[in-house]
Amino acid sequence: MRSELGLICCTWDDPRGIMRMFEQETIQDFDYLCFFDGKFTQWEGVEEFPVSETHDIIKDYGDSTEDVNVYYELVEGKTEAEKRNHMFYRAHQIGMDWCIVVDSDEIPQINKHEWNQERNLLDKSSFGCHSVILDNYNIRQRRPRLFNMKEQPYMLQHETALSHNKIYSGLDGRDITEDINKTTYDVKSIYLTHDKEFHSKYRWDYRHKFSHVKNH
């Protein structure tokens, strides 16, 4: 049986990022596109756009295509770790075998031909996580982004720092992000690019403030 690949995207107040994601022709080559909207409880900003705008963009796209399964959920009142854990839980429920994790300011591209070859290799992998190259404002970085959903990944909320540095296996409790340090292999069929659109000073001020807010 062919293993299925899903994209799970964490977003809030970024309908422009979602629109740019949909502009990528390869976006339909994923089996699932799952969007989880909503503000972290640590975030102190207020919306520039109504929540309905992101929802409507995703709904319209889902209604326009039969080539990919599109899922949207508004997730409110959760810390970063709680929201991302919910995303992993839903991805496991949906039944995808692999998931690529992105935020809405990251543009994913996939080469479907390469993925069809690569998935056979990855299905034999004992690792719970593989690295994907992120073009982070012209700096190429290895990031732990492709997760084997058999591991049932989850996070723990860190008391004094952002929580997404470590992701644990629900099977044996190990930090599966460390798996990328056991090999020099990077996923070749999927590539991420940080969205370089200029954000308003308002958004940048709050993003900077958020990066220093203590988690609860």
C-alpha positions as CSV (number, residue, x, y, z in Angstrom):
1,M,0.0,0.0,0.0
2,R,1.3,3.5,-0.9
3,S,2.1,5.6,2.2
4,E,0.3,8.9,2.3
5,L,1.9,12.3,2.9
6,G,0.1,15.2,4.6
7,L,1.0,18.8,5.2
8,I,0.0,20.2,8.6
9,C,0.2,24.0,8.8
10,C,0.0,26.1,11.9
11,T,-1.4,29.6,11.2
12,W,-2.9,32.6,12.8
13,D,-3.9,35.9,11.1
14,D,-2.0,35.2,7.9
15,P,-4.5,34.7,5.0
16,R,-1.8,36.1,2.7
17,G,0.6,33.3,3.6
18,I,-2.1,30.7,2.9
19,M,-2.9,32.3,-0.5
20,R,0.8,32.2,-1.5
21,M,1.0,28.6,-0.4
22,F,-2.0,27.8,-2.7
23,E,-0.2,29.6,-5.6
24,Q,2.5,26.9,-5.6
25,E,1.5,24.4,-8.4
26,T,3.0,21.5,-6.5
27,I,0.7,22.0,-3.4
28,Q,-1.8,19.6,-4.9
29,D,0.8,16.8,-4.9
30,F,0.4,16.3,-1.2
31,D,-2.3,13.8,-0.2
32,Y,-3.6,16.1,2.6
33,L,-3.5,19.8,3.3
34,C,-4.4,20.5,7.0
35,F,-4.6,24.0,8.4
36,F,-4.9,24.7,12.1
37,D,-5.9,28.3,12.7
38,G,-5.9,30.2,16.0
39,K,-3.8,32.2,18.4
40,F,-1.4,30.7,21.0
41,T,-2.4,31.8,24.5
42,Q,1.1,33.3,24.8
43,W,0.5,35.7,21.9
44,E,-0.6,39.1,22.9
45,G,-1.3,40.7,19.5
46,V,-4.7,41.4,18.0
47,E,-5.8,40.3,14.5
48,E,-5.2,42.4,11.4
49,F,-7.7,40.2,9.5
50,P,-11.0,38.6,10.5
51,V,-10.7,34.9,11.3
52,S,-13.3,34.2,8.6
53,E,-10.9,35.4,5.9
54,T,-8.4,32.5,6.4
55,H,-11.3,30.1,6.7
56,D,-12.9,31.3,3.5
57,I,-9.7,31.1,1.5
58,I,-9.1,27.5,2.6
59,K,-12.7,26.5,2.0
60,D,-12.8,28.1,-1.4
61,Y,-9.6,26.2,-2.4
62,G,-10.9,22.9,-1.0
63,D,-14.1,23.4,-3.0
64,S,-12.2,24.1,-6.2
65,T,-10.1,20.9,-6.3
66,E,-10.6,17.1,-6.0
67,D,-6.8,16.4,-6.3
68,V,-6.0,16.9,-2.6
69,N,-7.9,16.5,0.7
70,V,-8.2,19.9,2.4
71,Y,-8.9,20.2,6.2
72,Y,-9.4,23.3,8.3
73,E,-9.9,23.7,12.1
74,L,-10.0,26.7,14.4
75,V,-8.0,25.8,17.5
76,E,-8.3,28.4,20.3
77,G,-7.2,28.8,23.9
78,K,-4.1,26.6,23.7
79,T,-0.4,27.1,24.2
80,E,2.0,26.5,21.4
81,A,2.7,23.0,22.5
82,E,-1.0,22.2,23.1
83,K,-2.0,23.5,19.6
84,R,0.9,21.6,17.9
85,N,0.0,18.4,19.8
86,H,-3.6,18.8,18.6
87,M,-2.2,19.1,15.1
88,F,-0.2,15.8,15.4
89,Y,-3.2,14.1,17.0
90,R,-5.5,15.1,14.1
91,A,-2.9,14.0,11.6
92,H,-2.7,10.6,13.2
93,Q,-6.5,10.4,13.3
94,I,-6.8,11.3,9.6
95,G,-4.5,8.4,8.8
96,M,-1.5,10.0,7.0
97,D,1.7,8.0,7.3
98,W,4.1,11.0,7.0
99,C,3.5,14.6,7.8
100,I,5.5,17.7,6.9
101,V,5.1,20.5,9.5
102,V,5.1,24.1,8.3
103,D,4.0,27.5,9.5
104,S,2.0,29.8,7.2
105,D,5.1,32.0,6.5
106,E,6.9,29.0,4.9
107,I,6.2,27.9,1.4
108,P,6.4,24.2,0.7
109,Q,7.3,22.7,-2.6
110,I,7.3,19.0,-3.5
111,N,8.6,17.1,-6.5
112,K,6.0,14.3,-6.7
113,H,8.2,12.1,-9.0
114,E,11.0,12.3,-6.5
115,W,8.7,11.7,-3.5
116,N,7.2,8.6,-5.1
117,Q,10.8,7.2,-5.2
118,E,11.8,8.6,-1.9
119,R,8.8,7.3,0.1
120,N,9.9,3.7,-0.6
121,L,13.2,4.5,1.0
122,L,11.7,6.3,3.9
123,D,9.2,3.5,4.6
124,K,12.2,1.3,5.5
125,S,13.7,4.0,7.8
126,S,13.9,3.4,11.5
127,F,13.9,7.1,12.2
128,G,10.9,9.0,13.5
129,C,11.9,12.2,11.9
130,H,13.9,13.3,8.8
131,S,15.3,16.7,7.9
132,V,14.0,19.0,5.2
133,I,16.0,21.9,3.8
134,L,14.6,25.3,4.6
135,D,15.7,28.4,2.7
136,N,15.7,30.7,5.7
137,Y,16.2,34.1,4.0
138,N,18.9,32.7,1.7
139,I,20.5,30.6,4.4
140,R,20.0,26.9,3.9
141,Q,19.1,25.1,7.1
142,R,18.4,21.5,8.0
143,R,15.2,21.3,9.9
144,P,13.4,18.4,11.6
145,R,10.1,18.6,9.7
146,L,9.1,15.3,8.2
147,F,7.6,13.1,10.9
148,N,6.6,9.4,10.8
149,M,3.1,9.4,12.3
150,K,3.6,5.8,13.6
151,E,5.7,7.5,16.3
152,Q,2.6,9.5,17.5
153,P,4.8,12.6,18.1
154,Y,4.0,15.1,20.9
155,M,5.6,18.1,22.6
156,L,5.9,19.3,26.2
157,Q,5.4,22.9,27.1
158,H,8.7,24.5,28.1
159,E,8.4,26.9,31.1
160,T,10.9,29.6,29.9
161,A,11.4,29.1,26.1
162,L,9.4,28.4,23.0
163,S,8.3,24.8,23.0
164,H,8.9,23.5,19.5
165,N,12.6,22.6,19.9
166,K,12.0,19.0,21.1
167,I,9.4,16.6,19.8
168,Y,8.9,13.2,21.5
169,S,7.9,9.8,20.4
170,G,4.6,8.5,21.8
171,L,6.0,5.0,21.6
172,D,9.2,5.3,23.6
173,G,9.5,8.9,24.8
174,R,12.8,9.7,22.9
175,D,13.3,13.1,21.3
176,I,12.8,12.2,17.7
177,T,14.2,15.5,16.4
178,E,17.6,14.0,17.3
179,D,17.2,11.5,14.6
180,I,18.3,14.0,12.0
181,N,21.7,14.2,13.7
182,K,22.2,10.4,13.2
183,T,22.5,10.8,9.4
184,T,23.6,13.4,6.8
185,Y,20.6,12.4,4.7
186,D,18.1,15.2,3.9
187,V,14.7,14.7,2.2
188,K,15.2,15.6,-1.4
189,S,11.7,15.7,-2.7
190,I,10.4,18.5,-0.4
191,Y,11.8,22.0,0.0
192,L,10.7,24.9,2.2
193,T,11.2,28.6,1.6
194,H,10.6,31.3,4.2
195,D,8.1,33.7,2.8
196,K,9.9,37.0,2.2
197,E,6.9,39.3,2.0
198,F,7.4,42.5,3.9
199,H,5.1,42.5,7.0
200,S,3.9,45.6,8.6
201,K,5.9,47.1,11.5
202,Y,2.9,46.3,13.6
203,R,3.2,42.6,13.0
204,W,7.0,42.5,13.3
205,D,6.8,44.3,16.7
206,Y,4.4,41.7,18.0
207,R,6.4,38.8,16.6
208,H,9.5,40.2,18.3
209,K,7.6,40.6,21.6
210,F,6.1,37.0,21.3
211,S,9.6,35.5,20.9
212,H,10.4,36.8,24.4
213,V,7.1,36.0,26.1
214,K,7.4,33.3,28.8
215,N,5.3,30.3,28.1
216,H,2.6,29.3,30.6
